[in-house]
Amino acid sequence: MTGLIPAEELKKLQKRMNRLMEDLGLTDLESRYLEEMQRMQKRMSDLMEEVEAASEKGDVIVPLADIRDTNEALIVTMDVPGVDKEDIDITISDDELSVAAERKTETEVTEKDFHRRERTYKKFERMVKLPVGVKIEEAKAKLADGVLEIILPKEVVVSR
């Protein structure tokens, strides 16, 4: 989920919503807003479950992928910001493209009486079903400014 809200913030928001319902007396069954507020609470709970499930999976980011279908090739682009070319693994099978990458960052701050070193790792994984057969041995990939572009020549060229 790119552009994410941290889990702690969602929990705070859910607690505020619960307090708001209580403060407004919306726990009364006769309230005309109760059904809508309950729907919002349910959605917040669902979002919390999604966030917690994602954190249990180890914070794997699924990058968005654009697939452009030309006469000669499929061109797949996806954002993998901060990833080095050597940290990307591309696998192509008969009908599937798989991209796995890892972003590693390390910061170190040293001051007079202070020293801190932090390391972070983010994994990117995406599998894309290929709508047509491709020439695996002729596939090419390039990485520029955090955007991965993979060109997959088609086995059968389509004239349009």
C-alpha positions, 0 to 999 in steps of 0.5 A: 500500500503506497502512501500508507497511514501508520497503524498507530494513527488508524488506531487513534482515529478509531478510538476518536470515532468511538468517543465521538459516537458516545459524546454525541449520544449516537449509541441510542438506537433511535439516532438517525446517524447510528447506522452510518457511524456503525458502517464507518466503525466497521470499515475502520475495523476492516482497515485495521485488520488489513494493516495488521495483516500487512505488518505480519507479512513483513511489510512487503510492498506491492508496487503498482504495475502498468502494462502497455501492449504494443504490436511487438511487445508488452512493456511493464513499468513499476515504481521501485523507489530507492532500489539499486539495480543489483537488488532486483530479481526478475523471473519470467515464465510462460505466462507470468512475470515476477519482480522481487526487490529489496531497498536497503538504507542505512543512516549513521549520525555521529555527534559529540556525545551521540552515535546512532546507526539505523538500518531499514529494509523494504521488500517489493514483490509483484507478480503479473499474469502475461496475456500473451506468450513472450520471448523470454530470452529477448526480454530487457529491463532498465531502471531509471529514477526508481522506475523499472521498465521491462520489455517483453517481445511477443512470440507472435507479432500482432498487426493492427 
